[in-house]
Amino acid sequence: MQGKRLFVNSLMLTVCSLLLRTLGLWFQVALSRRMGAAGMGLLSLTTSVGSLAATFAISGIRFATTRLVSEEMGRGNLRNAGRVVRRCLAYAAVFGCAASAVLYAGAEGIAVRFLGDARTALSLRVLAAGMPFISVGAVLGGYFTGQCRAGKALVGTVAEEVTRVAVAMGLLSTVRTANPELMCACAAAGSALGELVSFLALLLLYALERLRRRGGDRGEGAGLTRRMMSIALPLAATAYARVALNTVQHMLIPAGLRRSGASAEAALAGYGLIQGMVFPVITFPMVLFASISELLVPELTEEQVQGNVRRIGAASSALLQVTFTFSAAVSAFLLCFSGELGQTLYQSAEAGRTIGLLALLAPVMYMDNITDGMLRGLGEHLYSMRVNIIDSLLSTLLIWLLLPRCALNGYIAILYASELFNFALSLRRLARAASLTWSFKAMAGRAAGAVLSAAAARAVLTATGGANGVVGLLAGGAVFAAVYVLLLRVLPAFPGPLKRQSLGKWAANP
């Protein structure tokens, strides 16, 4: 594995992604203050349907493009890159236009019959305009990712996010009344225009690259279409099932909360609290590993094509160990400072309480994200999707059964059960495929170190009188980080990457 290339790309992606995620979190906070929890619930409902339409528009083509290009790189043959992109663009254009037409024509029916709120129809029509650009942009992004050109792939992401925020905030500034329908439509317009700008930026970069490589597509193109379909279509089918189930879940949550006795507005507010306010905070630090997860696909594919089994196991084990060390710290900090986060970001004690309740999900979510990335790189993407579908089915059933009885607390319990189930199956599969190593003693030591660091940070702030708002959080974070780094030097070390441990034995037994 080309460690230097992976390190440079990961660093570049991480820094840029951190800035973009910070912008996105600021945007979520600004939206929540402008729209309120109920408005965020309405926006989350709209976004769930938009995600389903986007899944149909992409239909597995981004991963197919990445996989095909990285396979050719692993074989030392880049001549088919142009043919790969042309075939994938044709595929994407068909699905993208179809998704746009269906979403636009069916917006009214979806809003009334499925979402139960006619106010979402306008936003769905606006989102429909961006579907073709989502699909063709996914091909170009997958092409650059497959070539490990992280900087070029990142251009589209930057263009999309900046445009989305700028357009949405600009339009929201013109809305003088507290109209959730219009405010959701403004946010949807920002998303649609962001996808257009992202596609144009990637298209320009691709065109310039192909001009420099003119005459380079002379290799044999036989079998490319078949290979593309064999990757994209099964992945698309499983993605449809998973995202459709997730969309059903998002529809059932407000309905289940209403059945528990909450009013329609309170149910929408509770849903918006978790999806639109709390989850962005919990997942924010994950940006540090999200870029690595994306880059692992072409890197591990190349290693697999070349038969470097030992290096795959070493790299996978090391990355999981680092992810756990980081995510344990994030979880402890969120748990310790949940109240301050809720007040500082949202002026909401309820948001702080919910952040604290969901803080322990961070290690599972972060490690599951990395594990799925490694499985995709090793060609186990269909297994990951099957696990996700089973997980979604069970979650949907639990939401239907528990929410009317347990309200939001029931939903929080379902989130924990779902994440643990998904991660356990994914980790077991990766342990078999990559000969993972692990040390439960070291894992327990890092968890204990994170808890001690959080307690020390809280004690120092309490003894010194603390500080309010952002200053208090920064001071607490500085104390926490200093204590945790010191403790890591004395905590039990993880094992060497090629020494088999109990995790490998656990994976080997059915």
Secondary structure as the mmCIF struct_conf table of DSSP 4:
data_model
#
loop_
_struct_conf.conf_type_id
_struct_conf.id
_struct_conf.beg_label_comp_id
_struct_conf.beg_label_asym_id
_struct_conf.beg_label_seq_id
_struct_conf.end_label_comp_id
_struct_conf.end_label_asym_id
_struct_conf.end_label_seq_id
HELX_RH_AL_P HELX_RH_AL_P1 GLY A 3 ILE A 58
TURN_TY1_P TURN_TY1_P1 SER A 59 GLY A 60
HELX_RH_AL_P HELX_RH_AL_P2 ILE A 61 GLY A 74
TURN_TY1_P TURN_TY1_P2 ARG A 75 GLY A 76
TURN_TY1_P TURN_TY1_P3 ARG A 79 ASN A 80
HELX_RH_AL_P HELX_RH_AL_P3 ALA A 81 ALA A 105
TURN_TY1_P TURN_TY1_P4 GLY A 106 GLY A 106
HELX_RH_AL_P HELX_RH_AL_P4 ALA A 107 GLY A 109
HELX_RH_PI_P HELX_RH_PI_P1 ILE A 110 PHE A 114
BEND BEND1 LEU A 115 GLY A 116
HELX_RH_3T_P HELX_RH_3T_P1 ALA A 118 THR A 120
HELX_RH_AL_P HELX_RH_AL_P5 ALA A 121 ALA A 128
TURN_TY1_P TURN_TY1_P5 ALA A 129 GLY A 130
HELX_RH_AL_P HELX_RH_AL_P6 MET A 131 GLY A 146
TURN_TY1_P TURN_TY1_P6 GLN A 147 CYS A 148
HELX_RH_AL_P HELX_RH_AL_P7 ALA A 150 LEU A 172
TURN_TY1_P TURN_TY1_P7 SER A 173 THR A 174
BEND BEND2 THR A 177 THR A 177
HELX_RH_AL_P HELX_RH_AL_P8 PRO A 180 ARG A 212
TURN_TY1_P TURN_TY1_P8 ARG A 213 GLY A 215
BEND BEND3 GLY A 219 GLY A 219
TURN_TY1_P TURN_TY1_P9 ALA A 222 GLY A 223
HELX_RH_AL_P HELX_RH_AL_P9 LEU A 224 ARG A 259
TURN_TY1_P TURN_TY1_P10 SER A 260 GLY A 261
HELX_RH_AL_P HELX_RH_AL_P10 ALA A 264 GLY A 272
HELX_RH_PI_P HELX_RH_PI_P2 LEU A 273 VAL A 278
HELX_RH_AL_P HELX_RH_AL_P11 PHE A 279 THR A 283
HELX_RH_3T_P HELX_RH_3T_P2 PHE A 284 MET A 286
HELX_RH_AL_P HELX_RH_AL_P12 VAL A 287 GLN A 306
TURN_TY1_P TURN_TY1_P11 GLY A 307 GLY A 307
HELX_RH_AL_P HELX_RH_AL_P13 VAL A 309 CYS A 336
TURN_TY1_P TURN_TY1_P12 PHE A 337 PHE A 337
HELX_RH_AL_P HELX_RH_AL_P14 SER A 338 TYR A 346
BEND BEND4 GLN A 347 GLN A 347
HELX_RH_AL_P HELX_RH_AL_P15 ALA A 349 LEU A 358
HELX_RH_3T_P HELX_RH_3T_P3 ALA A 359 LEU A 361
HELX_RH_AL_P HELX_RH_AL_P16 ALA A 362 GLY A 377
TURN_TY1_P TURN_TY1_P13 LEU A 378 GLY A 379
HELX_RH_AL_P HELX_RH_AL_P17 HIS A 381 ALA A 434
TURN_TY1_P TURN_TY1_P14 SER A 435 SER A 435
HELX_RH_AL_P HELX_RH_AL_P18 PHE A 440 ALA A 463
TURN_TY1_P TURN_TY1_P15 THR A 464 GLY A 465
HELX_RH_AL_P HELX_RH_AL_P19 GLY A 469 LEU A 488
TURN_TY1_P TURN_TY1_P16 ARG A 489 VAL A 490
BEND BEND5 LEU A 491 LEU A 491
HELX_LH_PP_P HELX_LH_PP_P1 PRO A 492 GLY A 496
TURN_TY1_P TURN_TY1_P17 PRO A 497 LEU A 498
BEND BEND6 LYS A 499 LYS A 499
HELX_RH_AL_P HELX_RH_AL_P20 SER A 502 ALA A 508
#
